[in-house]
């Protein structure tokens, strides 16, 4: 098959995928999204001979618009525009999870700093304020006091971009110093890891330590349900444990706080014995066959 790799920067994740594709003698068309001109009728020339496109755009805006055009051209793309649109915005993401009955942290949204402060006071301290668009734990704030809330809300209200005036407030989940990242294809887990840190943010991009995590039946159920809720695809599903048995160390409950559509997996590949890129390409081959 001819796989179009849509990118803006080739990271280690993309190198792993490219290596796996070439080892299997698949043709690869590398497509730099920054050089493309998307028209309303015909796709750009670089897409003419591809069987399927793998969206690895770093910027959310590019991913959203490029996948929308590819859907309009009837060019198979992973992930679909619908999945990207649902995952890219935390409000839409949360609504999809809740609508599917997937346990997710209590969340409220306001459009003025005064109303946002009311939510924060009702939630109690600490609570979390997140940007509606963003990744890698950037611009997230754990709010411990009213003074901190007032200052952070004032800063967001004056930042200029309309997205900062959407105040997404979430309860603070007392997780056991770690969260869980699962890489899944259409709801089937490939591998999972825990990301542990003394800091309240446990993103690998923020320097958290990683280790393999064995999913129990409940976690697998939630991964499948969360994947279906956002439209399926190649996804990074983030869970937090709501309780851990003191004697066995086993999880006693979970909540799903986010599903990621342009998921990075280098840290996961380093943490587990599973051949992560190999299994991703196994799945991609199946998707390409179905789309023929």
C-alpha positions as CSV (number, residue, x, y, z in Angstrom):
1,X,0.0,0.0,0.0
2,X,1.0,3.6,-0.4
3,X,0.7,5.5,2.9
4,X,0.6,9.3,2.9
5,X,2.3,10.5,6.0
6,X,0.9,14.0,6.7
7,X,3.3,15.9,8.9
8,X,4.8,19.3,9.8
9,X,7.8,17.9,11.7
10,X,9.2,14.4,11.8
11,X,9.6,13.4,15.4
12,X,10.8,10.1,16.8
13,X,7.3,8.8,16.7
14,X,7.1,9.4,12.9
15,X,10.5,7.9,12.4
16,X,9.4,4.7,14.1
17,X,6.3,4.5,11.9
18,X,8.3,5.2,8.7
19,X,10.9,2.6,9.6
20,X,8.2,0.0,10.1
21,X,6.4,0.8,6.9
22,X,9.6,0.6,4.9
23,X,10.6,-2.7,6.5
24,X,7.3,-4.1,5.1
25,X,8.0,-2.7,1.7
26,X,5.1,-0.3,1.8
27,X,5.4,2.8,-0.3
28,X,5.5,6.0,1.7
29,X,4.6,9.5,0.5
30,X,5.7,12.1,3.0
31,X,3.5,15.1,2.7
32,X,4.5,18.3,4.5
33,X,1.2,20.0,5.4
34,X,2.9,23.4,5.4
35,X,3.4,23.2,1.6
36,X,-0.1,22.0,0.6
37,X,-2.8,24.0,-1.1
38,X,-6.2,22.6,-0.4
39,X,-8.8,23.5,-2.9
40,X,-12.6,22.9,-2.8
41,X,-12.7,20.5,-5.7
42,X,-9.5,18.5,-6.3
43,X,-7.0,17.2,-3.7
44,X,-3.4,18.5,-3.9
45,X,-1.2,16.5,-6.2
46,X,0.8,14.8,-3.4
47,X,-2.4,12.9,-2.4
48,X,-3.2,11.4,-5.8
49,X,-1.8,7.9,-5.4
50,X,-2.1,7.3,-1.7
51,X,-4.3,4.5,-0.4
52,X,-4.6,5.9,3.1
53,X,-3.3,9.0,4.9
54,X,-1.9,8.9,8.4
55,X,-2.4,12.4,10.0
56,X,0.6,13.2,12.2
57,X,0.2,17.0,12.1
58,X,1.7,18.6,15.2
59,X,-0.6,21.6,15.2
60,X,-4.3,21.0,16.1
61,X,-5.6,23.6,13.6
62,X,-3.7,22.0,10.7
63,X,-4.9,18.5,11.7
64,X,-8.5,19.7,11.9
65,X,-8.7,21.4,8.5
66,X,-6.5,19.0,6.6
67,X,-8.6,16.0,7.7
68,X,-11.8,17.9,6.8
69,X,-10.5,18.4,3.3
70,X,-9.4,14.8,3.0
71,X,-12.9,13.6,4.1
72,X,-14.4,15.9,1.5
73,X,-12.0,14.3,-1.2
74,X,-13.1,10.8,0.0
75,X,-9.5,10.0,0.8
76,X,-9.2,7.6,3.8
77,X,-7.5,9.3,6.7
78,X,-6.5,8.2,10.2
79,X,-7.8,9.7,12.2
80,X,-11.0,10.9,10.6
81,X,-12.0,14.5,10.8
82,X,-14.9,13.6,13.1
83,X,-12.6,11.9,15.6
84,X,-10.1,14.8,15.4
85,X,-12.8,17.4,16.0
86,X,-14.2,15.5,19.0
87,X,-10.8,15.0,20.6
88,X,-9.2,18.4,19.9
89,X,-11.6,20.4,22.0
90,X,-11.8,19.4,25.7
91,X,-15.4,20.6,26.0
92,X,-16.5,18.4,23.0
93,X,-14.3,15.6,24.4
94,X,-15.9,15.7,27.8
95,X,-19.4,15.9,26.4
96,X,-18.8,12.8,24.2
97,X,-17.4,10.8,27.1
98,X,-20.3,11.8,29.4
99,X,-22.9,11.2,26.7
100,X,-21.5,7.6,26.2
101,X,-21.7,6.9,30.0
102,X,-17.9,6.9,30.4
103,X,-16.9,8.1,33.9
104,X,-15.1,11.4,33.6
105,X,-14.2,14.1,36.1
106,X,-16.9,16.6,37.0
107,X,-16.6,19.6,34.7
108,X,-18.3,22.9,34.1
109,X,-17.7,25.7,31.6
110,X,-18.3,29.4,31.9
111,X,-17.7,32.4,29.6
112,X,-17.0,35.2,32.1
113,X,-14.4,35.2,34.9
114,X,-17.1,36.0,37.5
115,X,-19.1,32.9,36.6
116,X,-15.9,30.8,36.4
117,X,-15.1,32.0,39.9
118,X,-18.5,30.9,41.1
119,X,-17.8,27.4,39.7
120,X,-14.4,27.2,41.3
121,X,-15.8,28.3,44.7
122,X,-18.6,25.6,44.3
123,X,-16.1,22.9,43.4
124,X,-13.8,23.8,46.3
125,X,-10.0,23.9,46.4
126,X,-8.0,22.5,44.8
127,X,-9.6,22.4,41.4
128,X,-8.2,22.5,37.9
129,X,-8.5,25.1,35.1
130,X,-7.6,23.9,31.6
131,X,-7.4,25.5,28.2
132,X,-10.1,24.1,25.8
133,X,-7.4,23.5,23.2
134,X,-3.9,22.2,24.2
135,X,-1.7,19.3,24.9
136,X,1.4,18.3,26.9
137,X,0.0,19.7,30.1
138,X,0.6,23.3,28.9
139,X,-1.4,26.2,30.4
140,X,-3.1,24.0,33.0
141,X,-3.5,25.4,36.5
142,X,-4.2,23.7,39.8
143,X,-6.0,26.3,41.8
144,X,-5.5,26.1,45.6
145,X,-7.0,29.5,46.8
146,X,-9.4,32.1,45.8
147,X,-6.6,34.6,45.4
148,X,-4.9,32.3,42.9
149,X,-8.3,31.8,41.1
150,X,-8.9,35.5,40.7
151,X,-5.3,36.1,39.4
152,X,-5.4,33.3,36.9
153,X,-8.9,34.1,35.6
154,X,-7.8,37.8,35.1
155,X,-4.8,36.7,33.1
156,X,-6.9,34.4,30.9
157,X,-9.5,37.1,30.4
158,X,-6.9,39.5,29.0
159,X,-4.8,37.1,26.9
160,X,-6.8,38.1,23.8
161,X,-7.7,34.8,22.0
162,X,-11.3,33.9,22.3
163,X,-10.4,30.3,23.5
164,X,-9.0,31.8,26.7
165,X,-12.4,33.3,27.5
166,X,-13.9,29.8,27.6
167,X,-13.2,28.8,31.2
168,X,-13.1,25.0,31.5
169,X,-13.1,24.0,35.2
170,X,-12.6,20.5,36.4
171,X,-12.6,18.8,39.7
172,X,-9.2,17.8,41.1
173,X,-8.9,14.0,41.1
174,X,-6.8,12.7,44.0
175,X,-4.9,10.2,41.9
176,X,-2.0,8.1,43.5
177,X,0.8,10.2,42.0
178,X,0.3,8.8,38.5
179,X,-2.0,8.4,35.6
180,X,-2.4,5.8,32.8
181,X,-1.9,6.3,29.1
182,X,-3.3,3.6,26.8
183,X,-2.6,3.4,23.1
184,X,-5.5,1.8,21.4
185,X,-6.7,1.1,17.8
186,X,-10.5,1.2,17.5
187,X,-10.8,0.5,21.2
188,X,-8.4,-2.4,21.3
189,X,-5.4,-1.7,23.6
190,X,-1.9,-2.0,22.1
191,X,-0.1,-1.2,25.3
192,X,-0.4,0.9,28.4
193,X,1.9,2.7,30.8
194,X,1.7,4.6,34.1
195,X,3.2,8.1,34.2
196,X,4.4,8.9,37.7
197,X,5.6,12.2,39.2
198,X,5.7,14.1,42.5
199,X,4.2,17.0,40.5
200,X,0.4,17.0,40.1
201,X,0.9,17.0,36.3
202,X,2.0,13.5,35.2
203,X,2.5,14.0,31.5
204,X,5.5,12.3,30.0
205,X,6.2,15.6,28.2
206,X,6.5,17.2,31.6
207,X,9.2,14.7,32.7
208,X,7.1,12.0,34.4
209,X,8.6,8.6,34.9
210,X,7.0,5.8,32.9
211,X,6.5,2.1,33.4
212,X,4.4,-0.6,31.9
213,X,0.9,-1.0,33.2
214,X,-1.3,-4.2,33.0
215,X,-4.8,-3.3,32.2
216,X,-7.6,-5.1,34.1
217,X,-11.0,-5.9,32.6
218,X,-12.6,-2.7,33.8
219,X,-9.9,-0.5,32.3
220,X,-10.2,-2.4,29.0
221,X,-13.9,-1.8,29.0
222,X,-13.4,1.9,29.5
223,X,-10.8,2.1,26.8
224,X,-13.3,0.5,24.3
225,X,-16.2,2.8,25.4
226,X,-14.1,5.9,25.3
227,X,-12.8,5.1,21.8
228,X,-16.3,4.5,20.5
229,X,-17.5,7.7,22.1
230,X,-15.1,9.8,20.1
231,X,-15.4,7.9,16.8
232,X,-12.6,5.4,17.0
233,X,-9.2,5.4,15.4
234,X,-5.6,5.4,16.7
235,X,-6.0,7.0,20.1
236,X,-4.3,7.8,23.3
237,X,-6.7,7.3,26.2
238,X,-5.8,8.8,29.5
239,X,-7.2,7.3,32.7
240,X,-6.8,8.2,36.3
241,X,-7.3,5.8,39.2
242,X,-9.9,6.9,41.7
243,X,-8.7,4.3,44.2
244,X,-6.0,1.8,44.8
245,X,-6.1,-1.2,47.2
246,X,-3.5,-0.6,49.9
247,X,-2.6,-4.3,50.3
248,X,-2.5,-5.4,46.6
249,X,-1.7,-2.1,44.9
250,X,-4.4,-2.9,42.4
251,X,-6.7,-0.2,41.0
252,X,-10.2,-0.1,42.5
253,X,-11.7,2.5,40.1
254,X,-11.0,4.7,37.1
255,X,-12.1,7.9,35.4
256,X,-11.3,8.8,31.8
257,X,-10.2,12.5,31.6
258,X,-9.1,12.7,28.0
259,X,-8.8,11.1,24.6
260,X,-6.0,12.2,22.3
261,X,-6.3,11.9,18.5
262,X,-2.7,12.7,17.3
263,X,-1.1,10.6,20.0
264,X,2.6,10.4,20.7
265,X,3.9,6.9,21.7
266,X,7.7,7.1,21.9
267,X,7.7,7.1,25.7
268,X,5.2,4.2,25.7
269,X,7.3,2.2,23.2
270,X,10.4,2.7,25.5
271,X,8.4,1.6,28.5
272,X,6.9,-1.7,27.3
273,X,8.1,-4.8,25.5
274,X,5.3,-4.6,22.9
275,X,6.3,-3.6,19.4
276,X,4.2,-0.5,19.4
277,X,4.9,0.8,15.9
278,X,4.5,-2.7,14.5
279,X,1.1,-3.1,16.0
280,X,0.0,0.3,14.7
281,X,1.0,-0.6,11.2
282,X,-0.7,-4.0,11.5
283,X,-3.9,-2.1,12.2
284,X,-3.2,0.5,9.5
285,X,-2.9,-2.3,6.9
286,X,-6.3,-3.6,8.0
287,X,-7.8,-0.1,7.7
288,X,-6.4,0.3,4.2
289,X,-7.8,-3.0,3.1
290,X,-11.3,-2.1,4.3
291,X,-11.2,1.2,2.5
292,X,-10.3,-0.3,-0.9
